[in-house]
Amino acid sequence: MRIRHFAYVSLIALALAGCNDTLETAQVDLSKVKNKVEQPLPPHILNAMAAKGMDRNSPIMIRIFKEEGAMEIWKAKTDNRFDKIADYKICAWSGRLGPKVKTGDRQAPEGFYELTRANLNPNSKYYLAINTGFPNRYDAVNGRTGSDLMIHGACSSSGCYSMTDQQVLEIYAFARDAFKGGQSTVQLQAFPFRMTAENMVKHRLDPNYDFWKMLKVGYDNFEVTKRPPEVNVCEKKYVFNQQATDGGAFNAAGKCPAMSTPPALTAALASYGKTYDAEYAKAMSKYDGMAWYDPSEAERKAVVAKLRKGRELAFAPTGTSLEAGRMVKVAELEDLMAKRTTQSLTANSAAGAMPTTPAQPQATTVAAAAPAVVPVPMQNPLAYTAPAPEPQETAEAAAKKPFWKFWARN
């Protein structure tokens, strides 16, 4: 009898635990949100932050991967390294893989963007919104145009990264709390895909490959340091974690200044690069004669068409490239890309527009990328210190722990 009673009590406890877990991870009922701008993060996220050693108001970083339709929130821990605290499935993004080049191309931006408190829009007609900051210095100096490209709710996109209203409520809260904690800029990293060796091989024939190799340097720096890289632009290209020397300065259109790098970061990136080179060679063998076909927005929408049934017309999920794309023979890919170019030229001609060329030249042959060796600043402007100690204590702490020591530890 006592055993039966114990089993019964145990089952009740398990049921309640499961129920509580379900309640914690359930979506917020928006009809009960009284102040969306000040809506706190849900308990399960706050508990996860505490478990990871994160202060509620420590800095964040946002990372986007178009191909799989993923958005990640990374947050600073007390040791100044960043760790992933939340991820979301992007409900809608328009266009194809590749950067935004001009107004009206329906492309969602790719690159490194700085978000300030002014980028938050509490009065958006898409529930809540955060301006991506496009065009940034790189976009502007390369003649790329467009405006009002957002992360917002409503699940409808024309060059934006659109989430559900419940998702953007949380994302907005992450940014709001970080700004309240003193973070001046939140870094947004928008990538076409996770920049692994296998993915780089799959996309090696894409016209944007050279642009993506440049973004990959910043991607690698974050993977090695787990801290948002400092981003500058010179010679019309991105440079990451570079410290100008001899009084030099970064000019987006001008020549890059002389730069220096700590030996610790050089060694870390070289080790990372060796592993990448080996994986790249393996992937080249695996996908010999094959490459990835990047699907159109219409093809992505077709995969998730059933999700629109019974919803308002504005609700327009786009699905992911992984669901709609496929590996094809190189010859087939070349035919598909030629047809795409012809269709684009025809459409431009019909609209009376001048034909445009791709943002980057077509890549025909690809060698394994060499490991990047880049400088790093002594201090990371996104590093977090909480609570702020007295000025003298700050100086002493900085002297004991130079920048690269934060991430060089095991």
Secondary structure as GFF3:
##gff-version 3
##sequence-region A 1 410
A	DSSP	alpha_helix	2	25	.	.	.	ID=ss1
A	DSSP	three_ten_helix	30	32	.	.	.	ID=ss2
A	DSSP	three_ten_helix	36	38	.	.	.	ID=ss3
A	DSSP	alpha_helix	43	51	.	.	.	ID=ss4
A	DSSP	beta_strand	60	65	.	.	.	ID=ss5
A	DSSP	beta_strand	70	76	.	.	.	ID=ss6
A	DSSP	beta_strand	82	89	.	.	.	ID=ss7
A	DSSP	beta_strand	92	93	.	.	.	ID=ss8
A	DSSP	beta_strand	111	115	.	.	.	ID=ss9
A	DSSP	three_ten_helix	117	119	.	.	.	ID=ss10
A	DSSP	beta_strand	120	121	.	.	.	ID=ss11
A	DSSP	beta_strand	129	131	.	.	.	ID=ss12
A	DSSP	alpha_helix	137	141	.	.	.	ID=ss13
A	DSSP	beta_strand	150	152	.	.	.	ID=ss14
A	DSSP	beta_strand	161	162	.	.	.	ID=ss15
A	DSSP	alpha_helix	165	180	.	.	.	ID=ss16
A	DSSP	beta_strand	186	191	.	.	.	ID=ss17
A	DSSP	alpha_helix	197	202	.	.	.	ID=ss18
A	DSSP	alpha_helix	209	225	.	.	.	ID=ss19
A	DSSP	beta_strand	231	234	.	.	.	ID=ss20
A	DSSP	beta_strand	237	240	.	.	.	ID=ss21
A	DSSP	beta_strand	243	244	.	.	.	ID=ss22
A	DSSP	beta_strand	259	260	.	.	.	ID=ss23
A	DSSP	alpha_helix	263	286	.	.	.	ID=ss24
A	DSSP	beta_strand	290	293	.	.	.	ID=ss25
A	DSSP	alpha_helix	297	303	.	.	.	ID=ss26
A	DSSP	three_ten_helix	305	308	.	.	.	ID=ss27
A	DSSP	alpha_helix	321	324	.	.	.	ID=ss28
A	DSSP	beta_strand	326	329	.	.	.	ID=ss29
A	DSSP	alpha_helix	330	350	.	.	.	ID=ss30
A	DSSP	alpha_helix	391	400	.	.	.	ID=ss31
A	DSSP	alpha_helix	403	408	.	.	.	ID=ss32
###
